[in-house]
Amino acid sequence: MTSGYPINWAASTGNRRLMENPLYVKYSSSTFADILAADVKADLNGVLARAETAEICAYLSWLLRTKELLA
C-alpha cells in the first residue's frame, strides 16, 4: 500500500477525522457551481503546513482542480 493522497483525491466514508473537519463540512454540502475558488484558496492558506493536515489540503486542492476543470 502506498502512502499519500491520489491526485484525484479519495477518502473512505468511515474517515471521521476528515468528515468532521470544519473545512470539509463547509464545502461537502455545496455543489461545485456554488463553491468559490477564492474562498477555498483563502481557507487553504489558513491550514498549517504539517503532516497532520495533508488530508484536508488534498481535499481542498481537489476542489480547486475540479473548479478549474469546470471553468
One Martini backbone bead per residue (centre of mass of N, CA, C, O) as a GRO file, in nm:
protein
   71
    1MET     BB    1   0.098   0.035   0.021
    2THR     BB    2   0.048   0.364  -0.016
    3SER     BB    3   0.123   0.690   0.039
    4GLY     BB    4  -0.101   0.934   0.051
    5TYR     BB    5  -0.259   1.125  -0.217
    6PRO     BB    6  -0.444   1.133  -0.476
    7ILE     BB    7  -0.507   1.351  -0.725
    8ASN     BB    8  -0.825   1.242  -0.724
    9TRP     BB    9  -0.916   1.199  -0.462
   10ALA     BB   10  -0.969   1.008  -0.158
   11ALA     BB   11  -1.220   0.860   0.066
   12SER     BB   12  -1.347   0.725   0.328
   13THR     BB   13  -1.656   0.706   0.487
   14GLY     BB   14  -1.503   0.642   0.781
   15ASN     BB   15  -1.359   0.930   0.795
   16ARG     BB   16  -1.394   1.127   1.063
   17ARG     BB   17  -1.170   1.338   1.058
   18LEU     BB   18  -1.263   1.456   0.790
   19MET     BB   19  -1.585   1.473   0.816
   20GLU     BB   20  -1.531   1.680   1.082
   21ASN     BB   21  -1.407   1.890   0.931
   22PRO     BB   22  -1.487   2.216   0.880
   23LEU     BB   23  -1.401   2.228   0.576
   24TYR     BB   24  -1.560   1.988   0.480
   25VAL     BB   25  -1.837   2.077   0.577
   26LYS     BB   26  -1.852   2.342   0.418
   27TYR     BB   27  -1.831   2.190   0.115
   28SER     BB   28  -2.004   1.909   0.113
   29SER     BB   29  -2.296   2.084   0.073
   30SER     BB   30  -2.187   2.167  -0.212
   31THR     BB   31  -2.165   2.276  -0.512
   32PHE     BB   32  -1.943   2.360  -0.747
   33ALA     BB   33  -2.097   2.619  -0.838
   34ASP     BB   34  -2.094   2.743  -0.526
   35ILE     BB   35  -1.791   2.739  -0.528
   36LEU     BB   36  -1.522   2.943  -0.433
   37ALA     BB   37  -1.196   2.961  -0.502
   38ALA     BB   38  -1.118   3.192  -0.309
   39ASP     BB   39  -1.216   3.048  -0.052
   40VAL     BB   40  -1.037   2.799  -0.069
   41LYS     BB   41  -0.768   2.951  -0.071
   42ALA     BB   42  -0.805   3.087   0.202
   43ASP     BB   43  -0.829   2.824   0.364
   44LEU     BB   44  -0.558   2.700   0.274
   45ASN     BB   45  -0.382   2.934   0.394
   46GLY     BB   46  -0.481   2.845   0.703
   47VAL     BB   47  -0.316   2.593   0.687
   48LEU     BB   48  -0.110   2.391   0.827
   49ALA     BB   49   0.225   2.277   0.745
   50ARG     BB   50   0.147   1.944   0.797
   51ALA     BB   51   0.086   1.614   0.815
   52GLU     BB   52  -0.204   1.638   0.959
   53THR     BB   53  -0.311   1.826   0.692
   54ALA     BB   54  -0.299   1.669   0.419
   55GLU     BB   55  -0.594   1.584   0.376
   56ILE     BB   56  -0.727   1.869   0.355
   57CYS     BB   57  -0.542   1.966   0.131
   58ALA     BB   58  -0.632   1.758  -0.077
   59TYR     BB   59  -0.927   1.842  -0.084
   60LEU     BB   60  -0.891   2.143  -0.160
   61SER     BB   61  -0.727   2.087  -0.418
   62TRP     BB   62  -0.951   1.928  -0.559
   63LEU     BB   63  -1.149   2.155  -0.575
   64LEU     BB   64  -0.970   2.339  -0.752
   65ARG     BB   65  -0.933   2.144  -0.992
   66THR     BB   66  -1.231   2.112  -1.054
   67LYS     BB   67  -1.298   2.406  -1.105
   68GLU     BB   68  -1.100   2.434  -1.347
   69LEU     BB   69  -1.243   2.222  -1.530
   70LEU     BB   70  -1.523   2.401  -1.529
   71ALA     BB   71  -1.415   2.680  -1.669
   0.00000   0.00000   0.00000
